[in-house]
Amino acid sequence: MSSHPSKYRTVAIINEAFRSAPVIHSGFREVIQDTLYDECLAAERQHRKGHPVVRGFTVQDAARYFAVKYLREYLLRTDKIPEVSQYLHLRHECFTAAAIVLEFGDKLDTWVRSIDPEFERIDYARMMQWVYYADRDAALARVRAAIGSTEGDTGGRARG
């Protein structure tokens, strides 16, 4: 068994964690599904600008992942909450998540502790790869079968 959940299971874990977040209003905006999510979405779009589409892990999936990740991390490890002196060096959404945790932590505690424990093992860098490692061997086998090649077979051509 892989040490990481499959790409499809990972996206399901992310979506379930995000959907189950409590609804908290501050003024006219909902702070998690509106404010924090929108900031994470804008940052992820900027990050992916000019890069190929990542199949199976959308910009929206990544935004939900980061929203949950920051809230979870800051609530469980208050020593990770960014300091004002770090403002110019960290993503803006980190400060939004920190503010949410500091102001509404009591409303988040039960939710954060109910998130699937596999969430902690999600590896963003792996999710951004064309095929998630847990799925790669099967995908490569399908490609090789489709083109009729086997590993190590050079088709009569020398490698190099």
KOLVEX-879831 format. One record per residue (C-alpha): residue number from 1; residue in three letters; y, z, x. Coordinates in Angstrom, 2 decimals, always signed. Layout:
N
<pos:NUM code:ALA north:Y up:Z east:X>
...
END
This chain:
160
<pos:1 code:MET north:+0.00 up:+0.00 east:+0.00>
<pos:2 code:SER north:+3.49 up:-0.84 east:+1.21>
<pos:3 code:SER north:+5.82 up:+1.95 east:+2.23>
<pos:4 code:HIS north:+8.46 up:+0.38 east:+0.01>
<pos:5 code:PRO north:+8.23 up:-0.59 east:-3.68>
<pos:6 code:SER north:+8.02 up:-4.30 east:-4.46>
<pos:7 code:LYS north:+11.25 up:-6.21 east:-5.10>
<pos:8 code:TYR north:+10.58 up:-6.33 east:-8.85>
<pos:9 code:ARG north:+9.76 up:-2.61 east:-9.02>
<pos:10 code:THR north:+12.83 up:-1.84 east:-6.92>
<pos:11 code:VAL north:+15.16 up:-3.69 east:-9.28>
<pos:12 code:ALA north:+13.54 up:-1.88 east:-12.23>
<pos:13 code:ILE north:+14.12 up:+1.49 east:-10.53>
<pos:14 code:ILE north:+17.77 up:+0.60 east:-9.86>
<pos:15 code:ASN north:+18.38 up:-0.61 east:-13.41>
<pos:16 code:GLU north:+16.70 up:+2.40 east:-15.00>
<pos:17 code:ALA north:+18.70 up:+4.82 east:-12.84>
<pos:18 code:PHE north:+21.98 up:+3.08 east:-13.66>
<pos:19 code:ARG north:+21.28 up:+2.73 east:-17.40>
<pos:20 code:SER north:+20.35 up:+6.41 east:-17.66>
<pos:21 code:ALA north:+23.60 up:+7.62 east:-16.06>
<pos:22 code:PRO north:+25.66 up:+9.87 east:-18.32>
<pos:23 code:VAL north:+28.68 up:+8.36 east:-20.03>
<pos:24 code:ILE north:+31.77 up:+10.08 east:-18.66>
<pos:25 code:HIS north:+35.29 up:+9.08 east:-19.69>
<pos:26 code:SER north:+38.49 up:+9.63 east:-17.81>
<pos:27 code:GLY north:+41.41 up:+8.24 east:-19.74>
<pos:28 code:PHE north:+40.38 up:+4.96 east:-21.33>
<pos:29 code:ARG north:+37.73 up:+4.05 east:-18.76>
<pos:30 code:GLU north:+34.14 up:+5.07 east:-18.37>
<pos:31 code:VAL north:+33.96 up:+6.27 east:-14.77>
<pos:32 code:ILE north:+30.45 up:+5.13 east:-13.78>
<pos:33 code:GLN north:+29.65 up:+2.01 east:-15.81>
<pos:34 code:ASP north:+33.23 up:+0.73 east:-15.66>
<pos:35 code:THR north:+35.27 up:+2.06 east:-12.76>
<pos:36 code:LEU north:+32.64 up:+2.66 east:-10.06>
<pos:37 code:TYR north:+30.44 up:-0.27 east:-11.07>
<pos:38 code:ASP north:+33.42 up:-2.67 east:-11.07>
<pos:39 code:GLU north:+34.42 up:-1.55 east:-7.57>
<pos:40 code:CYS north:+30.86 up:-1.89 east:-6.27>
<pos:41 code:LEU north:+30.58 up:-5.33 east:-7.91>
<pos:42 code:ALA north:+33.81 up:-6.57 east:-6.30>
<pos:43 code:ALA north:+32.72 up:-5.25 east:-2.89>
<pos:44 code:GLU north:+29.28 up:-6.86 east:-3.19>
<pos:45 code:ARG north:+30.78 up:-10.20 east:-4.22>
<pos:46 code:GLN north:+33.08 up:-10.07 east:-1.21>
<pos:47 code:HIS north:+30.16 up:-9.14 east:+1.03>
<pos:48 code:ARG north:+28.05 up:-12.08 east:-0.16>
<pos:49 code:LYS north:+30.86 up:-14.63 east:-0.16>
<pos:50 code:GLY north:+29.72 up:-17.73 east:+1.68>
<pos:51 code:HIS north:+26.11 up:-16.54 east:+1.96>
<pos:52 code:PRO north:+23.10 up:-18.03 east:+0.19>
<pos:53 code:VAL north:+21.96 up:-16.60 east:-3.13>
<pos:54 code:VAL north:+19.38 up:-13.82 east:-2.78>
<pos:55 code:ARG north:+16.62 up:-14.55 east:-5.27>
<pos:56 code:GLY north:+15.48 up:-11.56 east:-7.27>
<pos:57 code:PHE north:+18.37 up:-9.28 east:-6.22>
<pos:58 code:THR north:+21.60 up:-10.22 east:-7.94>
<pos:59 code:VAL north:+25.11 up:-9.12 east:-7.10>
<pos:60 code:GLN north:+24.97 up:-7.01 east:-10.27>
<pos:61 code:ASP north:+21.70 up:-5.36 east:-9.13>
<pos:62 code:ALA north:+23.29 up:-4.50 east:-5.79>
<pos:63 code:ALA north:+26.42 up:-3.10 east:-7.49>
<pos:64 code:ARG north:+24.25 up:-0.86 east:-9.68>
<pos:65 code:TYR north:+22.27 up:+0.20 east:-6.59>
<pos:66 code:PHE north:+25.38 up:+1.24 east:-4.66>
<pos:67 code:ALA north:+26.91 up:+3.05 east:-7.65>
<pos:68 code:VAL north:+23.75 up:+5.15 east:-8.06>
<pos:69 code:LYS north:+23.24 up:+5.54 east:-4.30>
<pos:70 code:TYR north:+26.72 up:+6.94 east:-3.66>
<pos:71 code:LEU north:+26.65 up:+9.33 east:-6.62>
<pos:72 code:ARG north:+23.16 up:+10.54 east:-5.77>
<pos:73 code:GLU north:+23.91 up:+10.94 east:-2.07>
<pos:74 code:TYR north:+27.17 up:+12.84 east:-2.58>
<pos:75 code:LEU north:+25.77 up:+15.13 east:-5.26>
<pos:76 code:LEU north:+22.63 up:+16.03 east:-3.29>
<pos:77 code:ARG north:+24.39 up:+16.19 east:+0.09>
<pos:78 code:THR north:+27.96 up:+17.36 east:-0.29>
<pos:79 code:ASP north:+28.33 up:+17.17 east:+3.51>
<pos:80 code:LYS north:+28.19 up:+13.37 east:+3.07>
<pos:81 code:ILE north:+31.31 up:+13.27 east:+0.88>
<pos:82 code:PRO north:+33.90 up:+11.27 east:+2.81>
<pos:83 code:GLU north:+37.03 up:+12.91 east:+4.21>
<pos:84 code:VAL north:+40.51 up:+11.51 east:+3.58>
<pos:85 code:SER north:+40.74 up:+10.69 east:+7.29>
<pos:86 code:GLN north:+37.90 up:+8.16 east:+6.77>
<pos:87 code:TYR north:+39.76 up:+6.21 east:+4.07>
<pos:88 code:LEU north:+40.65 up:+3.26 east:+6.30>
<pos:89 code:HIS north:+37.10 up:+2.99 east:+7.63>
<pos:90 code:LEU north:+34.92 up:+3.27 east:+4.50>
<pos:91 code:ARG north:+34.48 up:+1.21 east:+1.39>
<pos:92 code:HIS north:+36.89 up:+2.20 east:-1.37>
<pos:93 code:GLU north:+34.07 up:+2.74 east:-3.86>
<pos:94 code:CYS north:+32.74 up:+5.57 east:-1.67>
<pos:95 code:PHE north:+35.89 up:+7.53 east:-2.46>
<pos:96 code:THR north:+35.62 up:+6.73 east:-6.16>
<pos:97 code:ALA north:+32.04 up:+8.02 east:-6.17>
<pos:98 code:ALA north:+33.11 up:+11.13 east:-4.26>
<pos:99 code:ALA north:+35.89 up:+11.79 east:-6.78>
<pos:100 code:ILE north:+33.42 up:+11.40 east:-9.66>
<pos:101 code:VAL north:+31.00 up:+13.84 east:-8.05>
<pos:102 code:LEU north:+33.72 up:+16.37 east:-7.28>
<pos:103 code:GLU north:+35.18 up:+16.23 east:-10.79>
<pos:104 code:PHE north:+32.06 up:+15.68 east:-12.92>
<pos:105 code:GLY north:+29.19 up:+16.94 east:-10.73>
<pos:106 code:ASP north:+28.01 up:+19.36 east:-13.42>
<pos:107 code:LYS north:+27.50 up:+16.39 east:-15.79>
<pos:108 code:LEU north:+25.63 up:+14.40 east:-13.13>
<pos:109 code:ASP north:+23.22 up:+16.99 east:-11.76>
<pos:110 code:THR north:+20.40 up:+16.62 east:-14.31>
<pos:111 code:TRP north:+20.68 up:+12.83 east:-14.23>
<pos:112 code:VAL north:+20.61 up:+12.60 east:-10.42>
<pos:113 code:ARG north:+17.57 up:+14.87 east:-10.21>
<pos:114 code:SER north:+15.74 up:+12.73 east:-12.82>
<pos:115 code:ILE north:+16.08 up:+9.48 east:-10.83>
<pos:116 code:ASP north:+12.74 up:+8.05 east:-9.71>
<pos:117 code:PRO north:+11.94 up:+9.49 east:-6.24>
<pos:118 code:GLU north:+11.21 up:+5.94 east:-5.03>
<pos:119 code:PHE north:+14.96 up:+5.24 east:-5.27>
<pos:120 code:GLU north:+15.42 up:+7.03 east:-1.94>
<pos:121 code:ARG north:+13.08 up:+4.53 east:-0.25>
<pos:122 code:ILE north:+15.00 up:+1.45 east:-1.40>
<pos:123 code:ASP north:+16.15 up:-0.55 east:+1.60>
<pos:124 code:TYR north:+19.17 up:-2.73 east:+0.81>
<pos:125 code:ALA north:+18.72 up:-4.86 east:+3.95>
<pos:126 code:ARG north:+15.15 up:-5.69 east:+2.95>
<pos:127 code:MET north:+16.26 up:-6.54 east:-0.57>
<pos:128 code:MET north:+18.76 up:-9.02 east:+0.86>
<pos:129 code:GLN north:+16.05 up:-10.99 east:+2.68>
<pos:130 code:TRP north:+14.82 up:-14.22 east:+1.11>
<pos:131 code:VAL north:+11.49 up:-12.62 east:+0.26>
<pos:132 code:TYR north:+11.01 up:-8.88 east:+0.20>
<pos:133 code:TYR north:+8.50 up:-7.76 east:+2.84>
<pos:134 code:ALA north:+6.05 up:-6.38 east:+0.28>
<pos:135 code:ASP north:+5.93 up:-9.85 east:-1.32>
<pos:136 code:ARG north:+6.25 up:-12.00 east:+1.82>
<pos:137 code:ASP north:+2.61 up:-12.41 east:+2.81>
<pos:138 code:ALA north:+1.61 up:-13.54 east:-0.68>
<pos:139 code:ALA north:+4.59 up:-15.93 east:-0.85>
<pos:140 code:LEU north:+3.80 up:-17.42 east:+2.56>
<pos:141 code:ALA north:+0.16 up:-17.88 east:+1.57>
<pos:142 code:ARG north:+1.25 up:-19.76 east:-1.58>
<pos:143 code:VAL north:+3.55 up:-22.01 east:+0.48>
<pos:144 code:ARG north:+0.83 up:-22.71 east:+3.05>
<pos:145 code:ALA north:-1.67 up:-23.48 east:+0.30>
<pos:146 code:ALA north:+0.80 up:-25.81 east:-1.40>
<pos:147 code:ILE north:+1.41 up:-27.82 east:+1.76>
<pos:148 code:GLY north:-2.17 up:-27.59 east:+2.92>
<pos:149 code:SER north:-1.54 up:-25.83 east:+6.22>
<pos:150 code:THR north:-3.05 up:-22.76 east:+7.82>
<pos:151 code:GLU north:-1.54 up:-20.35 east:+10.29>
<pos:152 code:GLY north:-1.87 up:-21.63 east:+13.79>
<pos:153 code:ASP north:-2.50 up:-25.19 east:+12.61>
<pos:154 code:THR north:+0.05 up:-27.49 east:+14.25>
<pos:155 code:GLY north:-1.14 up:-30.55 east:+12.38>
<pos:156 code:GLY north:-2.14 up:-32.25 east:+15.60>
<pos:157 code:ARG north:+1.27 up:-31.71 east:+17.15>
<pos:158 code:ALA north:+1.88 up:-29.55 east:+20.14>
<pos:159 code:ARG north:+4.13 up:-26.56 east:+19.60>
<pos:160 code:GLY north:+7.18 up:-26.13 east:+21.67>
END
